[in-house]
Amino acid sequence: MNLYPLHRARPVLVRRQALAMIAAWVTFSAHAAPETLPQLIARAKRAVVVVGSYGLMDSPRFGFRAAGFAVVDGLHVLTNAHVVPPEEPGRIDRTLAVQVWSTEGQWQLRSARLLGRDLAQDLALLEIDGPALPVLRLAGQDAVEGTSIALMGFPIGNALGFVHTTHRGIVSAWTAVAMPAGDPSGLSARAVRQMREGSFRLMQLDAIAYPGNSGGPVLDIETGEVVGVLQGGAVKGTKEAALSAPTGITYAVPASAAVALLREHKL
């Protein structure tokens, strides 16, 4: 047995303990200082894009539809299926397009193509031209009621212009709905099966959203992750009432549905 004087080993032990405590404090400090809402907004802006169409014979040439956001590798964009312009067979002068906010502080046009969609849950996946955009990460689990959220998009963008706008609120409830297919081409085997099985769940939010917010991300303010894709809102009477008398009741497709769509395309 080897014996070592305790009075000599103690300073080394103390120093090691001190270093371990400092390392633990640094780790704790990193986790104890979450991203603030202004920081989250500044980061998310680069990933949120304008979705529309580009037509050589159109005036204006870019037709605004709604919002979307970059995921995975920065070359794929999630949005709502209902905002993707319908296909026009034989017409080659109008294409799907997005506008991205560049590092130079201006909008840049990018071509896009529809990679896949889930009409039953109103989701669409686009592939865009490079270079890659900053991305937003999808949450791994559904947000619980009471979660503080922020949604970003371009409310009334065709009139007010393309300005990243953020509204905040909470997840106020989970509600069950059934989304009808927009056209016969959307009646895939999966969509028909889901309609037969019944409804699926949507997040109900108490944040006000307007036309132009559709397809934008719903962000968990605490984690910075995307917990949903904004789908629409409850209106009083006509669609115009969404502008004149918004109800403040908004709905979003959960991120889990978006994750499933990405997995279908091996992303």
N, C-alpha and C positions, 0 to 999 in steps of 0.2 A: 504494500500500500504506500502510495506517495502522499506525503503531507505538505501542504503549502500554507505559509503564514497567512492568516486571514487579514491581518492588517495591511498586507501588500496587495492582496486581490481585491479588497474593497473599493479602492479608487477606480479600478478598471470596471468593476461591476456597476458602480454608480454612474460612470460615464456612459456605459452601454444602456443603462436604464434611461438616462437623460436623453440620449440620442433616439431611443425608441419612443419616448414620450413626445419629443419634438416631431418625429416622423408622423406619429399618430395625430398630433395637433394639426400638422399641415394637411393631412388627408381629411380630417374633420372639417377644417376651414374651407377646403375646396368644395365639400358637399354642403357646408353650412351657408354658402353664398350662392344661392340659385340665381339663374338668369332673371333679370328684372323684365317687366313688361316692355319698357322702351327698347331694351336690348333684344328681346324676342321679336318685336316688330321689325327692328332694323335688319335682323338676320333673315326673317321670313320673307321680306319684300323681294329679295333676289330670286326666291324660288317660286313666287306667285306670278303667273303669266295671264295675259289676255287671250282668250280663245275666240276665234272667229273664222271668217273666210276671206280669201283674197281673189278679186275678180278684175280682170283687165278692162272689162266693159262696165264695171260697177262704179257708182259715184256716191260716197267715197269708195276707193278700191278695197279698203279693208272694212269688212262688215263685222261690227262688234256683236258677240253672242253672250259671253259670260267670263268666268274666271276658271283657272286651273292651277295646279301646282306640280313642281318637278319632284320625282321620287327615284329611288333605286340608284341609278347611275347618272342622273341629270339629263338624260336623253329621253325620258319617258314622263308623260304628264297625265295626271288623273283629273277628271272633270265629270260632269253629269252627262248621261246619255242624251237627255232631252235638249242639251245646248249644242250638240254636234249637228252642223247643217246636214240636211238630207242629201243623199247622193243624187246627182243629176246625170243619168246615163247620156253619153254622147257630148257632154259639155266639158271642154278641156280648158276653158278660159277662167274657170273658178275652182279654187282649190282650198282645202282646209289649211289654216294658218294660225300661228300664235305670234304675239308680240312679247318680247322679254325686256326687262329693265337691265340695261348694260352698266358696266362699271364707269362708263363715261357720263352716266346720268341722263340717258335718253332711251327711247323705245326703239327696238330693232325687230324687224320682221323675220320670222323663221317659217319655213314650210313644215307641214305636219301631215301625218297620215293616221287614219284610224286603225289601231292594232287589234282592238277587241272591245266588246261592251257587254254589259249585263243589264238588259232593259228591265228585268224584273226588279232590280234594286237601283236602277237609274244611275249606273256608273259607266264611264267610258275610259279607255286607256289609249293614249296617243303616243306616237313616236315622233320626235322632232329632230331637225338638223342640229348639228353641233355648232360651236363647242358646248360642252356639258355645262349645265346650270348647277348652282348650289341646290341641295335637296332638303326636303323635310322628311323626318322619320315618322313612320306610322306606329301608333301605340300597339303594344302586344296584347292588351286586354281592354275590354269596354270600360268607358268612364262611368263612375257611379254618380247617382243623383247628388247634386250639390257641388260637383266639380266646377271650379272657376274656369271659364273658357274665353277665348278671343277668336272672332272670325274675321277673315280678311278677304276682300274682293274689290269690285269696282261698281258700287251702287249707281244705277242710272248712268252707266258709263257712256252710252251713246249720246247723252246730253251734257253731262258734266265733265267728260273727258276721262282719261285713264289715270286715275289717282288711287294708289293703294290706300284703302280706307279700312280701319279696324273698329269693330264694335265688340263690347265685352258683355258677359252675362254668366249664367250657370246652366248646367244640365238640370232642367227642372223636372223631367220625367222621361220614361221610356214608354212608347206607345206602339201599338200594332197596326199595320196598314198592309194593303195589297196594291202593288203598282201594276196597272194594265200595260200591256205592250203598246208601243207607239204606232206600230205598223205590222203587217203580217210577217215581214222579214225578221221581226224581233221575236217571233214565236219559236225560239229554239227549244230543244228537248228539255234543257234545264229550266227555262222560263215557264214552260207548260207544267212541268213537274212541280215547280214552286207555287204556281197559281193553284194547282190542285191540292197541294199540301196546306195551303192557307196563307196567312199573312206573315210578314217578317217585322222585325222591330226597328223603329227609328228613334233617334234621340230628339226629344223636344227641348228647345232652348228658349230662354226668356230674353234673348238679344234680338233687337230689331234688324231685319235684313230687307233688302230691296232687290228688284230685278237688276241683275248684274253681279250679285253676290253668289249666285248659283255656281256650284263647282269649286268654290274656294275652300280652303282648309279651315277646320274648326280645331283650334289649338288648346291643349291643356296648358294653362298659364304656368303651372308649377313645374311641369316636366319639359315643356316646349315641344312635346310630341303631338302629332295629328291624331285626334280621337274621332274625327268624322269629316265627311264631305258634305258641305251645305247643299241641301236639296230644294228647299222652297219654304214658303210660309203660309199660314192661314190668312185668308183675306175675307173682307166683308163684301159680299155681293160680287161685283165685277173685278176684273184684274186691275183696273185703274185704281181701285181702292187701296191697293198695296202701296201706292204713292201718297194718296190724299189722307188715308186713315189706316196706317199700319196697325196690325193687332199686337205686334210684339211677340207673337208666337211663331217660332221658326223651327224647321225640321232639318235633320242631318242624317245621312247614311253612316252607320258606324264604320270605323276604320277596319274592323274585322272583315267586312264585306269587300273592302278595297284590297286587303291582303289576299283574300281568296281569289280575286280577279288577277292579281299579279302572279300568284302561284300557278294559275291556269296557263299562263304564258311563260312559265319557268323563270320568273324574275324575283 
